Structure formats: structure tokens, C-alpha cells
Amino acid sequence: MTQESQKLTAVEWLALRYHHRQGYLSQDDIAEAKEIEKEHIMMAYDYGEANEYRQNIYKFSDDDVSPEQYYNKTYNK
């Protein structure tokens, strides 16, 4: 996964690919979009695990980030 694709959702990446290839997508393009989505899901899972651990150990939540805030920060929305 490229650094550029980390800032795009899998759907955004695939739409750009479709546009740049003038309406053509290969099986490799679809596989790459699935890989991007997998990476994003794993990153979100890791973030959630770390946040839960921090809350349980340190018992504070003043700087908790909501899922929507996390999404907006991660994908610059």
C-alpha cells in the first residue's frame, strides 16, 4: 500500500483508479482496493485496542477520540 493510498478510503482509491483508466478496472485493481480496506480495518482495530488498554490502565477519558473524529482525522474529512 502506498503512502498516498493510506489517506484515501478503498472506495476513493478505486474510484480514482477507474477514472484514470477511463472506465476500466482490472482484477488487480480490485485486489489492491481490498488490501487497502484490510489495512484500514487493521489500523482501526489496533487503535481501538490501544485506546481500550489506555482507558483500563489509566482510568481516564478526557482525550478520548470518537470513531467519527478518528475517521475524520485519519482520512482528512
C-alpha positions in Angstrom: 0.0 0.0 0.0 1.4 3.4 -1.0 1.5 6.3 1.4 -1.0 8.1 -0.9 -3.5 5.3 -0.6 -3.3 5.4 3.2 -5.0 8.8 3.0 -7.8 7.6 0.8 -10.6 5.1 1.6 -10.6 2.0 -0.5 -13.6 3.3 -2.4 -12.0 6.6 -3.1 -8.8 4.9 -4.4 -10.9 2.6 -6.6 -12.9 5.5 -8.0 -9.8 7.4 -8.9 -8.3 4.3 -10.5 -11.5 3.8 -12.5 -11.4 7.5 -13.6 -7.7 7.4 -14.6 -8.2 4.3 -16.5 -11.2 5.7 -18.4 -13.7 3.2 -17.0 -11.6 0.1 -16.8 -10.7 -1.8 -13.6 -8.6 -5.0 -13.5 -8.8 -7.8 -11.0 -5.5 -6.4 -9.6 -7.2 -3.1 -9.0 -10.0 -4.7 -7.1 -7.5 -6.8 -5.1 -5.5 -3.6 -4.2 -8.6 -1.9 -3.0 -9.4 -4.9 -0.8 -5.9 -4.7 0.6 -6.3 -1.0 1.3 -9.5 -1.7 3.2 -7.9 -4.6 5.1 -5.0 -2.3 6.2 -7.5 0.4 7.3 -9.5 -2.1 9.3 -6.4 -3.4 11.0 -5.3 0.1 11.8 -8.7 0.9 13.3 -8.6 -2.3 15.3 -5.1 -1.6 16.7 -6.2 1.9 17.6 -9.3 0.6 19.4 -7.2 -2.0 21.3 -4.7 0.7 22.4 -7.4 3.1 23.4 -9.2 0.4 25.5 -6.0 -0.6 27.2 -5.2 3.1 28.0 -8.6 3.6 29.5 -8.5 0.5 31.6 -5.0 1.1 32.9 -5.0 4.8 33.4 -8.8 5.3 34.0 -9.2 8.5 32.1 -11.1 9.5 29.1 -10.6 13.3 28.7 -8.8 12.9 25.5 -10.8 10.0 24.0 -11.5 10.3 20.3 -14.9 9.3 19.0 -15.0 6.9 16.0 -16.1 9.8 13.8 -13.3 12.0 15.0 -10.8 9.2 14.3 -12.2 8.7 10.8 -12.1 12.4 10.1 -8.6 12.8 11.4 -7.3 9.7 9.6 -8.9 10.5 6.2 -8.8 14.3 6.4 -12.5 14.8 6.1 
